[in-house]
């Protein structure tokens, strides 16, 4: 019935990272519900809970045990856990997904044929129009290109990439609490190209894309090309409801400076909600019980927000 919570599939991420202890934190926080499934190396998680020996680890494990997926077995890797979770999400409309951070290189060694979560999830869902979007209380940032070497961005950035991301970002604006209906579309080059002196991508690619987006979304103001160093302070102050960045670190570096602890990574365009913490595997502190769980808890809250019809 409407108003009931959406079930979630939640993955362990890199078993050598902080993902497993973040799962324990989620369980201890009382955020797991009936219908949820947890995809994790179960014997290893039990060993971790015993090793930590904290009240929250004990409570978290107790909350997780009844919700372990059938795939929760010894030796379960991060890619196998992700595959199993996606199988269930696709088989159960209304189920959403939370993914703990993966080690991308190791996941590719395990069989992941994509640069990261975002591209894999879109391919499995059969979605061509999708975007990576970082969401925090003060900043929302979507990326026109995702996991590309910086040397390739200018050559591969096209009007279609910006327009696709802008459409998805405009549709997502109402879900961002307090966001005004203005989107800053960043330039690619320093000073947004300085009227062609520092690059012409703003004139050839970004400005025409903004014109198309403005025509398609008369209720949303697309502003730009905006220099990145001016756009982010204005967005953080509330002048823009979201920022459309041209490449990965242009968007993620300022976002994480502001929202490393409370931001999340969502994938726009999927037929289900997917959220992940905005940080990495943090192997250097894994297993010590000191990882900050705020971002993971926010990811669960975001995935849970969808109502079941």
Secondary structure, DSSP 8 states (H G I E B T S, - for coil): -TTSB--EEEE---TTTTHHHHHHHHHHTT---TT-EEES-HHHHHHHHHHH--HHHHHHHHHHHTTB-TT--TT--HHHHHHHHHHHHHHSTT-EEEE----HHHHHHTT--SSSHHHHHHHHHT-SS-EEEEE-SS-EEEESS-S--HHHHHHH--HHHHHHHHHHHHHHGGGSTT--SEEEEE-SSGGGGTTBTTBSHIIIIIHHHHHHHHHH-TTSEEEEEE-HHHHHHHHHTTS-SEEEESSHHHHHHHHHHHHTTT-EEEEET-SS-EEEESS---GGGTTTT----HHHHHHHHHHHTSB--
